[in-house]
Amino acid sequence: MVFVLSQVVTPDEVSGIRSALSGACWVDGRETAGGIAAEVKSNAQLGDADPLRVELAQRIVAALVRSRDFNAAALPAKVYPPGFNRYAKGSAYGEHVDAVIRSFPGAPGFVRCDLSGTLFLSNPDEYDGGELVVRTSSATHEVKLPAGDVFLYPSTTLHSVRPVTRGERVASFFWVQSLVRDHEYRRILFELESLGDQVVTGMPGDATGLELLALRNTLLQRWSET
């Protein structure tokens, strides 16, 4: 299951991040890719140890943590510190699959990557091309969202970024280890929470909504890994 999360980062926050990135020291994105991925990757990124990356990553994690939609969809246990990339005219990233076990940069510990996330920092009218293409077992998703929106998808899916033919595409990317690693279980929990909220809001005083949320919590307790 994939998720489109609207306005996880506010317009003012996007503006501040873009302003900070205007003076960034970008490096060849192939430095952070291995194997086949390095052969199909053509973009620029902030280095893992760049102080600007560390500062901006903290801002984005704070925005993710406060987002009710993100927490409901991802059920995050760990968030790998977000990175930043830039696709100028001619840049692209061919089809690849993400590494599913990652070590924290500059710190002990590992993250199991259940979900991959892209936070769009450029609006669609700023560039042509540059669509994120995610191929799941049931559909192919071509994604180009407003600045501040997040697209979440399983880290085991094949995906790519189409060539940018005009302008510049700037984005942030991150990975999430979920409390519930099974994608189908996570979908059920998300839908139960959404349905429960709708019933509670639309039928005040009716116990059905609370019963749905209680069922959701029972399943979360059974399926979660802490």
Secondary structure, DSSP 8 states (H G I E B T S, - for coil): --EEETTSS-HHHHHHHHHHHTT--EEEGGGG--THHHHHEE-EEE-TT-HHHHHHHHHHHHHHHH-HHHHHHH-EEEE---EEEEE-TT-EEEEE---SEEE-TTSS-EEE--EEEEEE-S-GGGEEE--EEEE-SS-EEEE---TT-EEEEETTSEEEE--EEEE-EEEEEEEEEESS--HHHHHHHHHHHHHHHHHHHHSTT-SHHHHHHHHHHHHHHHH---
